[in-house]
């Protein structure tokens, strides 16, 4: 019986007791003797053990906690590590760098034999760029089978996937490696390496994305999260060495050995750290490590940026490509030094929101204005043969403005040149630097610099004061220099600074233009100005996307005639802006899915051409290959849907809070009760006034708590969560439906449209919960506060005030709860017939049009409505203009549901018109020629984004191939133009009587 009440004591090997005996600090030695009696050491225990040690004791603690018989993760050491094990936050903070070096050395020394094996692994892959792809992948596969996942392996694999055009055989090896490291269970780890290396993905955008999701969770320590730490794969300075090493030791032994090797390669910058390592590491291990470095250094001039890598982003800068790919070769001294040099400037600024004050501390001074303003392609004195380009000039400029007085030395032309010849300033400049740029500009450049600096500032800050300053200075500059014409100002910039113009254009959205009251008279003029400047920039840069956006604005204004009202009191996310953002900023998972989809489709098609019963089995297997990608795509998109400063729900909530909408709504109605004349007498009583003041303070504290704790995307007490719980049953069902719809779409072109629809489904339960919380719990708390403060001491008149306050608070909180009703998506729902009616009114054709088909009244929503409108407008205009007078235009609309679970229909539209005898042959020839011709985006810029070419472009964008065709009936002189397109069906909202 006595044994039932005794705690189970751990049985430790002799080595543990010997190590503890070597601890010099008596208190720590006794503490450890107590800990080893515990069957399990927690992370909090480990934090206490690591604290307040001298380097000698820290080295022993490293061996005690992480060695062969270590106190931590004993079970984990018996199996291979997986992505799920490694892609976690570090569990405790770093200690000072000397003790962290000693701790790391103790860990390595205690695993000396395996650590030496890890050096051989690093050596075998040090010249990866010279190896055959399959040979390299087999080495990585062997490594993954033996040791499982590591950040080192992820980077080597990511390099091969980014730099090589891998064959089907190579891709099967990649898939085997992914299986061994448990990639599909937690793709974030390998995707972190891929997004840092892949030239398809904007490094600046992905850094912003990761920061927005993690800034609140890392508490100022970017090394805590692997996906943030990977943006800066070398230590910034001695202080950062501690977090750098802890990140590695908490990962695995291979990453730990690699981290030590990287520090040895940075001897010029981290000499004291290197000496500390040499003091504590096993001398034999140090010799082996130096041999690996010498071997790696012998191949320093290898070309690691391949033609295939460059081809994936032909507009990229060579120095940026080298900066990104060098992160996979840090065992080679020159690459480590090159990367570290840029990490101290570029990396620190990518994570400036977290690193904060360290941006200037880790950067070196630079005052060479002549080099900063030199022409592109000038050879540079670098450790590699690198020439001056936009990225390198950005690096120089960021160092140059470290001394703020240098800004006074730049002329107006030089400022324009720098803005034109650099990249990513909106991400890399800190808010303090943007402010300095604005405030210190000399008088002759003041107005232009104010506009440029604040345009950058406005992309980074959500401060309404910044928005106001930008508009004020912009209006002043345009009035003074360009006679009040915004288009003239953009034309001026386009003459010699088109990239500067594109900075400004990104800032001049329709909402901002509408607020420039002295330059823009109304909303329709704002839309027209936006269209004009988009077309001007598109023409100058030969980029079709500007024309598409301009055309979309026109389409939206016409389609919006179908909308009778817009309820601004409801939750709003600008789905059009989100679609544009997702198209422009794909994630690694999106790119992987798009590259995978054609292969899946091809393999399925080839199987369907054979007889046999194994097709369905393999189809399921292939679906499993892309299922985890869809989950990751949904996860990344939902985070942006919630947190993006441009269009996300958080920005909507922020506007409600920042613009005092919440304060106004919650206090105005209550104040109106207390200001009633009939209560004047009782309000003159000092005691009654104190009662009311006490209640108002209590009521406002309830509202403040709602604003501060609940209407935020924060981990604690919030009503909202931007993180998808992939184990939640509703989330699983929504992702399953998204996956099913994607397969039925027949391609990846509609991916972002469908992901936005998914996000609305996913957020709905959170909105409903928020509304329910406000209408129940918060309301009960507010009513209880009224009852508590108004006890009835002043009789009937107090009872009347109390009753009216109850009524007012009920009304107020119901109104706030209504903000979280069924969302408005920014899209209009419409049938094909609805859209045709709008177009026909514009054509002034009210009759002689007949409609047939089974899909005339089915309503569609999303971007597909705009696509349908654009295609219908071209064909109806064509039929009206070229059709014979007094003949009927036939519009036939049919649909085919792709699958029962899908929200997509395949909508087919035929528009038939009769052409006059003398024009028939010419019209027929013109149409067939337009359909058969091939064109590019640039052709459409120079020749016009109109007519049949426009339909071909739209349907090709949506369907992967254009779907326009023409059937001619020569006897009847009839031309039938047809197209088909996937369209998202609108679902009926029975609570509001509207569709969404």
Secondary structure by P-SEA (a helix, b strand, c coil): cccccccbbbbbcaaaaaaaaacccaaaaaaaaaaaacccccaaaaaaaaccccaaaaaaaaaaccccccccaaaaaaccccccccccccccccccaaaaaaaaaaaaaaaaaaaaaaaaaaaaacccccccaaaaaaaaaaaaaaccccaaaaaaaaaaaccccccaaaaaaaaaaaaaacccccaaaaaaaaaaccccccaaaaaaaaaaaccccccccccccaaaaaaccccccccaaaaaaaaaaaccaaaaaaaaaaaaaaccccaaaaaaaaacccaaaaaaaaaaaaaaacccccccccaaaaaacccccaaaaaaaacccccccaaaaaaaaaaaacaaaaaacccccccccccbbbbcccccccccccccccccccccccaaaaaaaaaaaaccccccccccaaaaaaaaaccccccccccaaaaaaaaccccccaaaaaaaaaaaaaaaccccaaaaaaaaaaaaaaaaacccccaaaaaaaaacccaaaaaaaaaaccaaaaaacccccccaaaaaaaaaaaaaaaaaaaccaaaaaaaaaaaaaaaaccccccccccccccaaaaaaaaaaacccaaaaaaaaaaaaaaaaaaaaaaccccaaaaaaaaaaaaaaaaaaaaaaaaaaaacccccccaaaaaaaaaaaaaaaaaacaaaaaaaaccccccccccaaaaaaaaaaaaaaaaaaaaaacccccccccccccccccccccaaaaaaaaaaaaaaaacccccaaaaaaaaaaaaaaaaaaaaaaaaaacaaaaaaaaaaaaaccccccaaaaaaaaaaaaaaaaaaaaaaaccccccccbbbbcaaaaaaaaaaaacccccccccccccccccccaaaaaaaaaaaaaaaaaaacccccbbbbbbbbbbcccccccccbbbbbbbbbbccccaaaaaaaaaaaaaccccaaaaaaaccccaaaaaaaaaaacccccbbbbbcccccbbbbbbbbbbbbbbbcccccccc
